[in-house]
Amino acid sequence: MPIVAKLDELGRPAWIALMILGFWFWWPLGLATLAFIIGSGRMSCWNYYHGMDRWQRKMERMQDKMERMRGRMSAGCDWWGHPRSSGNRAFDEYRAETLRRLEEEQREFRDFLDRLRHAKDKAEFDQFMAERRNRPPEPNRPPESPSQPQ
């Protein structure tokens, strides 16, 4: 796509001008251009100002809240999270203890997965750095010395 490459070289103003022209000629064309610009990340509004990590954390928090709410509803709890009584006090205590234990195991498992992901990321980064250090210098470029600024 030489047109897309040319517009990328010109930057955001070119994409905005194309979108405005698209709306001026025929509104579905402008709408399609706007969808393409946003979908491809060419405006990079979210990445530039807020960072996708922020949105990822918000989504994870919301998902955790939804899981807790779903768990309360399916476990026979009322709206405020207090378990409804079955009429048998021994069973209610057993159920509460079992649910507490399962929640603790779930928390431990999530912590384990986080540590596992961190270890995997570190191993991949260390491998990348080792390959980069052992890479022979390119024939056209003089070897870089650590004392020279880049």
C-alpha positions as CSV (number, residue, x, y, z in Angstrom):
1,M,0.0,0.0,0.0
2,P,2.1,2.9,-1.2
3,I,-0.7,5.4,-0.4
4,V,-0.8,4.3,3.3
5,A,3.0,4.5,3.5
6,K,3.1,8.0,2.0
7,L,0.4,9.2,4.4
8,D,2.3,7.6,7.3
9,E,5.4,9.6,6.2
10,L,3.4,12.8,6.2
11,G,2.0,12.0,9.7
12,R,-1.3,12.7,11.5
13,P,-2.3,15.9,9.6
14,A,-2.4,13.9,6.3
15,W,-4.6,11.3,7.9
16,I,-6.9,14.0,9.3
17,A,-7.1,15.8,6.0
18,L,-7.9,12.5,4.2
19,M,-10.7,11.8,6.7
20,I,-12.1,15.3,6.3
21,L,-12.1,15.0,2.5
22,G,-13.8,11.6,2.8
23,F,-16.6,13.2,4.9
24,W,-16.8,16.0,2.4
25,F,-17.2,13.7,-0.7
26,W,-19.3,11.0,0.8
27,W,-19.8,10.5,4.6
28,P,-19.4,6.7,4.6
29,L,-16.0,7.1,3.1
30,G,-15.0,9.5,5.8
31,L,-16.4,7.2,8.5
32,A,-14.5,4.3,7.0
33,T,-11.3,6.3,7.1
34,L,-11.9,7.3,10.7
35,A,-12.5,3.7,11.7
36,F,-9.3,2.7,9.9
37,I,-7.3,5.4,11.6
38,I,-8.5,4.5,15.1
39,G,-8.4,0.8,14.5
40,S,-4.9,0.8,13.2
41,G,-3.6,3.0,16.0
42,R,-2.3,5.7,13.7
43,M,-3.6,8.4,16.0
44,S,-2.2,6.6,19.0
45,C,-4.2,8.7,21.3
46,W,-4.6,6.1,24.0
47,N,-1.0,4.8,23.8
48,Y,0.4,8.4,23.8
49,Y,-1.5,10.0,26.6
50,H,-2.5,7.3,29.0
51,G,-0.7,4.1,28.0
52,M,-2.5,0.8,27.4
53,D,-1.2,-0.6,30.7
54,R,-3.6,1.7,32.5
55,W,-6.5,0.4,30.6
56,Q,-5.4,-3.2,31.1
57,R,-5.3,-2.6,34.9
58,K,-8.7,-1.1,34.8
59,M,-10.1,-4.0,32.9
60,E,-8.5,-6.5,35.3
61,R,-10.0,-4.7,38.3
62,M,-13.4,-4.6,36.7
63,Q,-13.2,-8.3,35.8
64,D,-12.2,-9.1,39.4
65,K,-15.2,-7.2,40.7
66,M,-17.5,-8.9,38.3
67,E,-16.2,-12.3,39.3
68,R,-16.7,-11.5,43.0
69,M,-20.3,-10.3,42.3
70,R,-21.0,-13.5,40.2
71,G,-19.6,-15.6,43.0
72,R,-21.8,-14.0,45.6
73,M,-24.9,-14.4,43.5
74,S,-24.2,-18.0,42.6
75,A,-23.1,-18.9,46.2
76,G,-26.5,-17.9,47.6
77,C,-25.6,-14.5,49.0
78,D,-27.9,-11.6,49.3
79,W,-27.2,-8.2,47.6
80,W,-24.7,-7.1,50.3
81,G,-22.7,-10.3,50.2
82,H,-24.0,-12.0,53.3
83,P,-24.7,-15.6,52.7
84,R,-28.3,-16.7,53.1
85,S,-28.9,-19.2,55.8
86,S,-29.7,-22.7,54.9
87,G,-31.4,-23.3,58.2
88,N,-28.5,-25.6,59.4
89,R,-25.9,-23.7,61.3
90,A,-23.2,-26.4,61.0
91,F,-23.6,-26.5,57.2
92,D,-23.5,-22.7,57.0
93,E,-20.2,-22.7,58.9
94,Y,-18.8,-25.5,56.7
95,R,-19.8,-23.6,53.5
96,A,-18.3,-20.4,54.7
97,E,-15.0,-22.1,55.6
98,T,-14.9,-23.9,52.3
99,L,-15.5,-20.7,50.3
100,R,-12.8,-18.9,52.3
101,R,-10.3,-21.7,51.6
102,L,-11.2,-21.7,47.9
103,E,-10.8,-17.9,47.6
104,E,-7.4,-18.2,49.4
105,E,-6.3,-20.9,46.9
106,Q,-7.5,-18.8,44.0
107,R,-5.4,-15.9,45.3
108,E,-2.4,-18.1,45.7
109,F,-2.8,-19.4,42.2
110,R,-3.0,-15.9,40.7
111,D,0.2,-14.9,42.6
112,F,1.9,-18.1,41.3
113,L,0.8,-17.2,37.7
114,D,2.1,-13.7,38.1
115,R,5.5,-15.0,39.4
116,L,5.6,-17.4,36.5
117,R,4.9,-14.7,33.9
118,H,7.6,-12.5,35.5
119,A,10.1,-15.3,35.4
120,K,9.3,-16.0,31.7
121,D,9.6,-12.4,30.8
122,K,12.9,-12.1,32.6
123,A,14.3,-15.2,30.9
124,E,13.2,-14.0,27.4
125,F,14.8,-10.6,28.1
126,D,18.0,-12.2,29.3
127,Q,18.1,-14.4,26.2
128,F,17.6,-11.3,24.0
129,M,20.4,-9.4,25.7
130,A,22.8,-12.4,25.5
131,E,22.1,-12.8,21.7
132,R,22.6,-9.0,21.3
133,R,25.9,-9.1,23.1
134,N,27.2,-12.1,21.1
135,R,26.0,-10.7,17.7
136,P,28.9,-10.0,15.3
137,P,29.2,-6.3,14.3
138,E,27.7,-5.4,10.9
139,P,30.4,-5.1,8.2
140,N,29.3,-1.6,7.1
141,R,29.2,-0.1,10.6
142,P,32.3,0.4,12.8
143,P,32.1,-1.5,16.1
144,E,30.5,0.5,18.9
145,S,32.6,1.3,22.0
146,P,30.8,1.8,25.3
147,S,32.6,5.1,26.0
148,Q,31.3,6.9,22.9
149,P,27.9,8.6,23.1
150,Q,25.3,7.4,20.5
